[in-house]
Amino acid sequence: MVLKETKKKKETKKTTSSPKKAAKAKEQKNSDKGNNKKSDKKVLELEEQLVSERDKTLRLSAEFENFKKRKQREIDDFKRFANETVFKQLLTVVDNLERAITSAEENSDDASLLEGVKLTHKEILKLFETFNVTPVEAENQPFDPNFHQAVTQEENNEVPDNTVTTVLQKGYLLHDRLIRPAMVVVSKRVEKETEKNEEN
């Protein structure tokens, strides 16, 4: 009898302990699911942060590349046009030499003076060529306000209207930038009314 009672106690202990274990196991599973959900959320948040940080880095890198290119262009422009003031000053020297050549040609008393001035003028023009200073094409060209400065107009039917007939002072370009416009005289058609009056 005693044995039977102990067996019964053991069986009741087993039956009472197994539901408790099952409940604990369910709680454990539920807590694991909750932890998994929390960790999944954290992973998603971290991935979003990573994508946004990568995007910021790419934008910053692109801006930096643009900045480098812009600075390089500014440096290149500075190098190309750094001598502009020097050449502006040299232009007056060239003008004086051209005037001297013209006066010496008209009064050809002193041939050696003329030869010296011509050589000097030639050397200065070579210097200009070395540094990409070139004269503006003006004579017998259509008037272009970007390169020519009209001083006066001259009535002339032999050439089309607004054509440069005389260059008073040469213009010059440094590379492709105008450093001084050509001072010119521009043609103007004679009015037809005056021609009719002359015929009458």
TIFIMI-59865 format. One record per residue (C-alpha): residue in one letter; x, y negated, z negated. Coordinates in nm, 3 decimals, padded with zeros to 5 digits. Last residue first. Layout:
+--------+---------+---------+---------+
! residu !    east !   north !      up !
+--------+---------+---------+---------+
!      A !       X !       Y !       Z !
...
+--------+---------+---------+---------+
END
This chain:
+--------+---------+---------+---------+
! residu !    east !   north !      up !
+--------+---------+---------+---------+
!      N !  01.816 ! -11.732 !  11.089 !
!      E !  02.075 ! -11.446 !  11.082 !
!      E !  02.250 ! -11.602 !  10.780 !
!      N !  01.921 ! -11.623 !  10.594 !
!      K !  01.855 ! -11.255 !  10.670 !
!      E !  02.199 ! -11.162 !  10.530 !
!      T !  02.131 ! -11.370 !  10.217 !
!      E !  01.804 ! -11.183 !  10.170 !
!      K !  01.981 ! -10.846 !  10.206 !
!      E !  02.180 ! -10.893 !  09.886 !
!      V !  02.551 ! -10.815 !  09.905 !
!      R !  02.611 ! -10.480 !  09.739 !
!      K !  02.816 ! -10.486 !  09.417 !
!      S !  03.158 ! -10.335 !  09.373 !
!      V !  03.317 ! -10.290 !  09.029 !
!      V !  03.635 ! -10.457 !  08.901 !
!      V !  03.816 ! -10.245 !  08.644 !
!      M !  03.964 ! -10.223 !  08.296 !
!      A !  04.050 ! -09.854 !  08.252 !
!      P !  03.939 ! -09.717 !  07.914 !
!      R !  04.193 ! -09.656 !  07.638 !
!      I !  04.247 ! -09.354 !  07.414 !
!      L !  04.002 ! -09.128 !  07.596 !
!      R !  04.016 ! -08.773 !  07.463 !
!      D !  04.078 ! -08.478 !  07.697 !
!      H !  04.450 ! -08.433 !  07.626 !
!      L !  04.535 ! -08.795 !  07.541 !
!      L !  04.362 ! -08.992 !  07.817 !
!      Y !  04.469 ! -09.328 !  07.958 !
!      G !  04.314 ! -09.631 !  08.127 !
!      K !  04.503 ! -09.853 !  08.370 !
!      Q !  04.458 ! -10.230 !  08.362 !
!      L !  04.317 ! -10.452 !  08.637 !
!      V !  04.205 ! -10.163 !  08.858 !
!      T !  04.035 ! -10.294 !  09.172 !
!      T !  03.747 ! -10.164 !  09.386 !
!      V !  03.574 ! -09.933 !  09.137 !
!      T !  03.248 ! -09.825 !  09.300 !
!      N !  02.913 ! -09.941 !  09.162 !
!      D !  02.747 ! -09.978 !  09.507 !
!      P !  02.907 ! -09.783 !  09.790 !
!      V !  03.212 ! -09.930 !  09.968 !
!      E !  03.242 ! -10.171 !  10.261 !
!      N !  02.947 ! -10.384 !  10.148 !
!      N !  03.140 ! -10.572 !  09.879 !
!      E !  03.033 ! -10.832 !  09.627 !
!      E !  03.270 ! -10.805 !  09.332 !
!      Q !  03.162 ! -10.735 !  08.978 !
!      T !  03.356 ! -10.821 !  08.662 !
!      V !  03.534 ! -10.670 !  08.364 !
!      A !  03.389 ! -10.321 !  08.394 !
!      Q !  03.537 ! -10.083 !  08.138 !
!      H !  03.599 ! -09.739 !  08.282 !
!      F !  03.625 ! -09.391 !  08.124 !
!      N !  03.285 ! -09.315 !  07.968 !
!      P !  03.126 ! -09.605 !  08.158 !
!      D !  03.193 ! -09.420 !  08.486 !
!      F !  03.210 ! -09.640 !  08.799 !
!      P !  03.236 ! -09.425 !  09.113 !
!      Q !  03.601 ! -09.384 !  09.215 !
!      N !  03.787 ! -09.604 !  09.466 !
!      E !  04.051 ! -09.677 !  09.198 !
!      A !  03.973 ! -09.517 !  08.861 !
!      E !  04.143 ! -09.189 !  08.778 !
!      V !  04.239 ! -09.224 !  08.411 !
!      P !  04.612 ! -09.198 !  08.345 !
!      T !  04.748 ! -08.894 !  08.158 !
!      V !  04.894 ! -08.850 !  07.811 !
!      N !  04.965 ! -08.480 !  07.764 !
!      F !  05.265 ! -08.525 !  07.530 !
!      T !  05.524 ! -08.433 !  07.793 !
!      E !  05.330 ! -08.629 !  08.054 !
!      F !  05.355 ! -08.943 !  07.843 !
!      L !  05.730 ! -08.898 !  07.809 !
!      K !  05.756 ! -08.863 !  08.187 !
!      L !  05.557 ! -09.187 !  08.220 !
!      I !  05.806 ! -09.355 !  07.986 !
!      E !  06.095 ! -09.232 !  08.197 !
!      K !  05.938 ! -09.362 !  08.520 !
!      H !  05.881 ! -09.705 !  08.369 !
!      T !  06.241 ! -09.722 !  08.260 !
!      L !  06.356 ! -09.620 !  08.607 !
!      K !  06.134 ! -09.883 !  08.768 !
!      V !  06.264 ! -10.152 !  08.533 !
!      G !  06.620 ! -10.063 !  08.617 !
!      E !  06.558 ! -10.063 !  08.994 !
!      L !  06.384 ! -10.402 !  08.978 !
!      L !  06.666 ! -10.551 !  08.780 !
!      S !  06.916 ! -10.409 !  09.030 !
!      A !  06.726 ! -10.557 !  09.325 !
!      D !  06.746 ! -10.917 !  09.197 !
!      D !  06.610 ! -11.151 !  09.455 !
!      S !  06.306 ! -10.946 !  09.554 !
!      N !  06.050 ! -11.201 !  09.437 !
!      E !  05.723 ! -11.014 !  09.506 !
!      E !  05.875 ! -10.678 !  09.414 !
!      A !  06.025 ! -10.830 !  09.098 !
!      S !  05.685 ! -10.968 !  08.996 !
!      T !  05.514 ! -10.631 !  09.043 !
!      I !  05.788 ! -10.436 !  08.865 !
!      A !  05.780 ! -10.680 !  08.572 !
!      R !  05.401 ! -10.643 !  08.545 !
!      E !  05.435 ! -10.263 !  08.542 !
!      L !  05.704 ! -10.288 !  08.274 !
!      N !  05.479 ! -10.505 !  08.060 !
!      D !  05.186 ! -10.261 !  08.094 !
!      V !  05.411 ! -09.965 !  08.008 !
!      V !  05.526 ! -10.142 !  07.693 !
!      T !  05.164 ! -10.217 !  07.603 !
!      L !  05.081 ! -09.848 !  07.641 !
!      L !  05.358 ! -09.753 !  07.397 !
!      Q !  05.153 ! -09.885 !  07.105 !
!      K !  04.853 ! -09.670 !  07.195 !
!      F !  05.094 ! -09.380 !  07.239 !
!      V !  05.215 ! -09.407 !  06.882 !
!      T !  04.860 ! -09.439 !  06.747 !
!      E !  04.750 ! -09.116 !  06.924 !
!      N !  05.044 ! -08.908 !  06.802 !
!      A !  04.835 ! -08.698 !  06.556 !
!      F !  04.580 ! -08.607 !  06.827 !
!      R !  04.666 ! -08.243 !  06.904 !
!      K !  04.797 ! -08.158 !  06.556 !
!      F !  04.492 ! -08.312 !  06.386 !
!      D !  04.259 ! -08.129 !  06.622 !
!      D !  04.432 ! -07.797 !  06.542 !
!      I !  04.411 ! -07.866 !  06.167 !
!      E !  04.040 ! -07.950 !  06.193 !
!      R !  03.976 ! -07.634 !  06.398 !
!      Q !  04.166 ! -07.426 !  06.137 !
!      K !  03.957 ! -07.582 !  05.859 !
!      R !  03.634 ! -07.490 !  06.039 !
!      K !  03.755 ! -07.133 !  06.099 !
!      K !  03.853 ! -07.089 !  05.732 !
!      F !  03.518 ! -07.230 !  05.612 !
!      N !  03.329 ! -06.996 !  05.846 !
!      E !  03.526 ! -06.699 !  05.708 !
!      F !  03.450 ! -06.815 !  05.351 !
!      E !  03.081 ! -06.843 !  05.427 !
!      A !  03.081 ! -06.488 !  05.571 !
!      S !  03.258 ! -06.352 !  05.260 !
!      L !  03.012 ! -06.529 !  05.031 !
!      R !  02.721 ! -06.386 !  05.224 !
!      L !  02.868 ! -06.034 !  05.208 !
!      T !  02.932 ! -06.068 !  04.834 !
!      K !  02.581 ! -06.193 !  04.767 !
!      D !  02.435 ! -05.898 !  04.963 !
!      R !  02.653 ! -05.652 !  04.771 !
!      E !  02.535 ! -05.810 !  04.444 !
!      S !  02.170 ! -05.778 !  04.554 !
!      V !  02.217 ! -05.412 !  04.656 !
!      L !  02.398 ! -05.328 !  04.329 !
!      Q !  02.130 ! -05.498 !  04.122 !
!      E !  01.862 ! -05.298 !  04.302 !
!      E !  02.059 ! -04.976 !  04.241 !
!      L !  02.094 ! -05.063 !  03.871 !
!      E !  01.721 ! -05.124 !  03.840 !
!      L !  01.645 ! -04.792 !  04.012 !
!      V !  01.887 ! -04.607 !  03.782 !
!      K !  01.734 ! -04.773 !  03.475 !
!      K !  01.384 ! -04.674 !  03.588 !
!      D !  01.497 ! -04.315 !  03.645 !
!      S !  01.657 ! -04.314 !  03.297 !
!      K !  01.329 ! -04.426 !  03.141 !
!      K !  01.129 ! -04.166 !  03.334 !
!      N !  01.376 ! -03.893 !  03.238 !
!      N !  01.355 ! -03.996 !  02.870 !
!      G !  00.977 ! -03.980 !  02.883 !
!      K !  00.991 ! -03.636 !  03.046 !
!      D !  01.239 ! -03.519 !  02.781 !
!      S !  01.007 ! -03.653 !  02.508 !
!      N !  00.717 ! -03.459 !  02.659 !
!      K !  00.925 ! -03.139 !  02.682 !
!      Q !  01.036 ! -03.173 !  02.319 !
!      E !  00.680 ! -03.238 !  02.206 !
!      K !  00.571 ! -02.926 !  02.393 !
!      A !  00.852 ! -02.723 !  02.233 !
!      K !  00.752 ! -02.847 !  01.890 !
!      A !  00.391 ! -02.746 !  01.951 !
!      A !  00.502 ! -02.401 !  02.068 !
!      K !  00.724 ! -02.362 !  01.762 !
!      K !  00.436 ! -02.449 !  01.533 !
!      P !  00.209 ! -02.206 !  01.718 !
!      S !  00.474 ! -01.928 !  01.667 !
!      S !  00.520 ! -01.983 !  01.291 !
!      T !  00.160 ! -01.898 !  01.190 !
!      T !  00.153 ! -01.578 !  01.395 !
!      K !  00.493 ! -01.463 !  01.271 !
!      K !  00.414 ! -01.547 !  00.910 !
!      T !  00.083 ! -01.363 !  00.942 !
!      E !  00.270 ! -01.062 !  01.082 !
!      K !  00.523 ! -01.073 !  00.797 !
!      K !  00.249 ! -01.100 !  00.538 !
!      K !  00.064 ! -00.804 !  00.696 !
!      K !  00.380 ! -00.594 !  00.692 !
!      T !  00.435 ! -00.683 !  00.327 !
!      E !  00.076 ! -00.581 !  00.249 !
!      K !  00.113 ! -00.247 !  00.428 !
!      L !  00.429 ! -00.168 !  00.245 !
!      V !  00.269 ! -00.237 ! -00.087 !
!      M !  00.000 !  00.000 !  00.000 !
+--------+---------+---------+---------+
END
